[in-house]
Amino acid sequence: MTGESCQGLAALDELTLRLHDGFELRSGNTGKSTAQLLTNYGNDSDDRTFIRVSDRRNPFATSYTAYFEGEVQFGETFTVRAETVGADAFRSKIYLHYFDEENHNILRTVQYSASCEAPVRVNDELGGATLVGFSPVTN
């Protein structure tokens, strides 16, 4: 689903994002998005970053549910799926943690409301990545 909002849908089970070239912050849907930049320690010095999308605010938590973990190249698209952890849908809040390398220096943490109770829109900016699509839960 692209170019739409998820309002009126029950829940989401998939988010597709594109990591910005250069990992820069962009304004996007300022004031409309539920994304909140919690920490910002700078940019990555190479052409990729390690991303963890989880249910925990603390990027170094020892216990967490990881919807996505992996290295992503600048400009690359990646998909975050609730089914990765055996869930039908995302919890209401998810956290995107951007590291320079796996479990190394944290660059940014973004809190995002992934439930359709709040506006989720294509082109939402999530601290270095743009939401380019999503999928609702289907029965």
Helices and strands as residue ranges (DSSP letters): E 12-19, G 21-23, E 36-40, E 48-54, E 66-73, E 77-81, G 82-85, E 93-99, E 106-113, E 129-136
